[in-house]
Amino acid sequence: MEAGMVFTQADAETLQHILRWRRDVRHFRPDPVDEAVLERLRAAMDYVPSVGNSRPWRVIRVTDKALRDTVRADFLRCNAEAAASYPPELRAAYLALKLAGLDRAPVQLAIFTSIDPAEGHGLGRQTLPQTLRQSTAMAVHTLWLAARVENLGLGLVSILDPSAMERLFAVPPEWEWATYICLGHPEQSDDTPLLHRAGWQDNTRTVWEER
Amino acid sequence: MEAGMVFTQADAETLQHILRWRRDVRHFRPDPVDEAVLERLRAAMDYVPSVGNSRPWRVIRVTDKALRDTVRADFLRCNAEAAASYPPELRAAYLALKLAGLDRAPVQLAIFTSIDPAEGHGLGRQTLPQTLRQSTAMAVHTLWLAARVENLGLGLVSILDPSAMERLFAVPPEWEWATYICLGHPEQSDDTPLLHRAGWQDNTRTVWEER
């Protein structure tokens, strides 16, 4: 058995801290992230679980300014539409939330799922193709925790048009849009998540109902 | 700023170990898991990220023997169908894999996603309802890592008929099947994942393609 395979209570507490202090960050400092740190984040994704070890996550690191500007314009359009769908009493609260760090995040990643990967030979996904998308979500979550423990902030941008994104990045037909990631040094550390502080939604308790 | 919000290189290494030694476990010892440990795992799910803090994961802890037997029968049926779909040269390798710990795992959880949760007021999911399912996948991944650091094994069973599971557990119409979890003390620790050892699928490297 290799060293490190048995974990201690101190290790469990470290994981608890990482989970507890993870934030959806939308306020970034513009200074770049060390490439060695980014390589560690990329490498963390090599250990993500996936159905049949199919590894369906596909990552594009978006550095081109025109691509970034188009993503941001799509966000602003989709966000305005979302705001308009709320009744007036919620709309002001919605518009007061900063929902994306696209204006300043130094590292931006477009994430897709291959819905027909060669890896894994189809194992485990015949009754539930959804498992491929679950695998990509776990890859994003892995990156999120790995970034947090490097004291970096990460935020997901879900308010984008999936078809527009697939066209913008001209991806193969088997790549399906998953999410867009903003990554960088956070402007501040906050012991209270933004949506709690803004009064939008507090945590409700996870229940394990017994049957 | 509260204690623990700034992480060290040692913390990053702990997370790397947890990610690296996480396994999809299908071989369990039948002895029960301490309820205090299970409560820590449940509590870890309170910190899972979710779109608009909508917290759409729904968890049923399955203890009833008849329910467990029905889940296992569905798995055996779906697995036989999956095996039959492989060409002969892969079928033997497929059938040699143990793909579920349903026979012995002391803790079993049925996981669903509410696709219309009240929490979050719809924030962030109007262009991409898929984000709710991503949130549930992140909840499952959180549980997986939290179990690993308690030296417990966890395995997902994806080879089940989603509609049959929704009927079996008689869930509300807005609950959508996500996955089934087996949890317990692993029979052994293995430094090599099962699908690698069996020669089914090795790891391929995660690429961050630049654009």
Contacts between the chains, C-beta under 8 A, distances in Angstrom:
chain1	res1	chain2	res2	distance
A	1	B	189	5.4
A	1	B	191	6.8
A	2	B	191	4.9
A	4	B	17	4.4
A	4	B	20	7.7
A	4	B	21	6.6
A	5	B	21	5.1
A	5	B	189	5.3
A	5	B	191	6.9
A	6	B	151	6.2
A	6	B	189	7.6
A	7	B	17	7.6
A	7	B	18	7.1
A	7	B	148	7.1
A	7	B	149	4.6
A	7	B	150	7.3
A	7	B	151	5.7
A	11	B	14	5.2
A	11	B	17	7.5
A	11	B	18	7.1
A	11	B	149	5.3
A	12	B	40	7.6
A	12	B	146	7.7
A	12	B	149	4.6
A	12	B	150	6.1
A	14	B	11	5.2
A	14	B	14	4.7
A	14	B	15	7.3
A	15	B	14	7.3
A	15	B	15	7.1
A	15	B	18	6.2
A	15	B	44	8.0
A	15	B	145	6.2
A	15	B	146	6.5
A	15	B	149	4.9
A	16	B	44	7.0
A	16	B	146	8.0
A	17	B	4	4.4
A	17	B	7	7.6
A	17	B	11	7.5
A	18	B	7	7.1
A	18	B	11	7.1
A	18	B	15	6.2
A	19	B	44	6.0
A	19	B	47	4.3
A	19	B	48	7.8
A	19	B	142	6.4
A	19	B	146	7.6
A	20	B	4	7.7
A	20	B	47	5.4
A	21	B	4	6.6
A	21	B	5	5.1
A	22	B	47	7.0
A	22	B	49	6.6
A	24	B	49	6.2
A	38	B	208	7.9
A	40	B	12	7.6
A	42	B	206	6.0
A	42	B	208	5.3
A	43	B	206	7.8
A	44	B	15	8.0
A	44	B	16	7.0
A	44	B	19	6.0
A	45	B	206	4.1
A	46	B	203	6.0
A	46	B	205	6.4
A	46	B	206	5.3
A	47	B	19	4.3
A	47	B	20	5.4
A	47	B	22	7.0
A	48	B	19	7.8
A	48	B	206	7.9
A	49	B	22	6.6
A	49	B	24	6.2
A	49	B	141	7.3
A	49	B	144	6.9
A	49	B	156	7.7
A	51	B	156	7.8
A	51	B	158	5.7
A	52	B	195	7.0
A	52	B	200	7.4
A	52	B	201	6.3
A	53	B	193	7.3
A	53	B	195	4.8
A	53	B	196	7.6
A	53	B	200	7.1
A	53	B	201	4.0
A	53	B	202	7.6
A	53	B	203	7.0
A	54	B	201	7.4
A	55	B	203	7.2
A	55	B	204	5.6
A	55	B	206	7.3
A	57	B	206	6.9
A	58	B	209	7.9
A	59	B	206	6.7
A	59	B	207	6.8
A	59	B	208	4.8
A	59	B	209	6.8
A	60	B	208	7.6
A	60	B	209	5.3
A	60	B	210	7.6
A	60	B	211	5.3
A	61	B	208	4.6
A	61	B	209	6.8
A	61	B	210	4.8
A	61	B	211	7.1
A	62	B	211	5.8
A	63	B	210	5.9
A	63	B	211	6.9
A	64	B	211	5.7
A	67	B	211	6.1
A	78	B	126	7.6
A	78	B	127	5.1
A	81	B	126	7.5
A	82	B	122	8.0
A	82	B	126	4.9
A	82	B	127	7.5
A	85	B	122	7.7
A	85	B	126	6.7
A	86	B	121	7.8
A	86	B	122	7.9
A	90	B	121	6.4
A	94	B	123	7.2
A	97	B	123	7.7
A	99	B	123	7.9
A	99	B	124	6.9
A	109	B	208	7.1
A	119	B	201	5.6
A	119	B	204	5.8
A	120	B	200	7.8
A	120	B	201	5.2
A	121	B	86	7.8
A	121	B	90	6.4
A	121	B	200	7.0
A	121	B	201	6.8
A	122	B	82	8.0
A	122	B	85	7.7
A	122	B	86	7.9
A	123	B	94	7.2
A	123	B	97	7.8
A	123	B	99	7.9
A	123	B	195	7.6
A	123	B	200	6.7
A	123	B	201	7.5
A	124	B	99	7.0
A	124	B	158	4.7
A	124	B	159	5.9
A	125	B	158	6.5
A	126	B	78	7.7
A	126	B	81	7.5
A	126	B	82	4.9
A	126	B	85	6.7
A	126	B	159	7.3
A	127	B	78	5.1
A	127	B	82	7.5
A	127	B	158	7.0
A	127	B	159	5.8
A	127	B	160	6.1
A	127	B	161	5.7
A	127	B	162	6.9
A	128	B	158	5.0
A	128	B	159	7.9
A	128	B	160	7.4
A	128	B	162	6.0
A	128	B	177	7.6
A	128	B	179	7.7
A	130	B	133	6.8
A	130	B	178	7.7
A	131	B	156	7.9
A	131	B	158	4.6
A	131	B	179	7.4
A	133	B	130	6.8
A	133	B	133	6.5
A	133	B	134	7.2
A	133	B	137	7.4
A	134	B	133	7.3
A	134	B	136	7.9
A	134	B	137	3.9
A	134	B	140	7.2
A	134	B	178	7.3
A	134	B	179	7.0
A	135	B	137	7.8
A	136	B	134	7.9
A	137	B	133	7.4
A	137	B	134	3.9
A	137	B	135	7.8
A	137	B	137	3.5
A	137	B	138	5.7
A	137	B	141	7.5
A	138	B	137	5.7
A	138	B	138	7.0
A	138	B	140	7.5
A	138	B	141	4.3
A	139	B	206	7.7
A	140	B	134	7.2
A	140	B	138	7.5
A	141	B	49	7.3
A	141	B	137	7.5
A	141	B	138	4.2
A	141	B	141	4.9
A	141	B	142	7.3
A	142	B	19	6.4
A	142	B	141	7.3
A	144	B	49	6.9
A	145	B	15	6.2
A	145	B	145	7.8
A	146	B	12	7.7
A	146	B	15	6.5
A	146	B	16	8.0
A	146	B	19	7.6
A	148	B	7	7.2
A	149	B	7	4.6
A	149	B	11	5.3
A	149	B	12	4.6
A	149	B	15	4.9
A	150	B	7	7.3
A	150	B	12	6.1
A	151	B	6	6.2
A	151	B	7	5.7
A	156	B	49	7.7
A	156	B	51	7.8
A	156	B	131	7.9
A	158	B	51	5.7
A	158	B	124	4.6
A	158	B	125	6.5
A	158	B	127	7.0
A	158	B	128	5.1
A	158	B	131	4.6
A	159	B	124	5.9
A	159	B	126	7.3
A	159	B	127	5.8
A	159	B	128	7.9
A	160	B	127	6.1
A	160	B	128	7.4
A	161	B	127	5.7
A	162	B	127	6.9
A	162	B	128	6.0
A	169	B	211	6.9
A	177	B	128	7.6
A	178	B	130	7.7
A	178	B	134	7.3
A	179	B	128	7.7
A	179	B	131	7.4
A	179	B	134	7.0
A	189	B	1	5.4
A	189	B	5	5.3
A	189	B	6	7.6
A	191	B	1	6.8
A	191	B	2	4.9
A	191	B	5	6.9
A	193	B	53	7.3
A	195	B	52	7.0
A	195	B	53	4.8
A	195	B	123	7.6
A	196	B	53	7.6
A	200	B	52	7.3
A	200	B	53	7.1
A	200	B	120	7.8
A	200	B	121	7.0
A	200	B	123	6.7
A	201	B	52	6.3
A	201	B	53	4.0
A	201	B	54	7.3
A	201	B	119	5.6
A	201	B	120	5.2
A	201	B	121	6.8
A	201	B	123	7.5
A	202	B	53	7.6
A	203	B	46	6.0
A	203	B	53	7.0
A	203	B	55	7.2
A	204	B	55	5.6
A	204	B	119	5.8
A	205	B	46	6.3
A	206	B	42	6.0
A	206	B	43	7.7
A	206	B	45	4.1
A	206	B	46	5.3
A	206	B	48	7.8
A	206	B	55	7.3
A	206	B	57	6.9
A	206	B	59	6.7
A	206	B	139	7.7
A	207	B	59	6.8
A	208	B	38	7.9
A	208	B	42	5.3
A	208	B	59	4.8
A	208	B	60	7.6
A	208	B	61	4.6
A	208	B	109	7.1
A	209	B	58	7.9
A	209	B	59	6.8
A	209	B	60	5.3
A	209	B	61	6.9
A	210	B	60	7.6
A	210	B	61	4.8
A	210	B	63	5.9
A	211	B	60	5.3
A	211	B	61	7.1
A	211	B	62	5.8
A	211	B	63	6.9
A	211	B	64	5.7
A	211	B	67	6.1
A	211	B	169	6.9
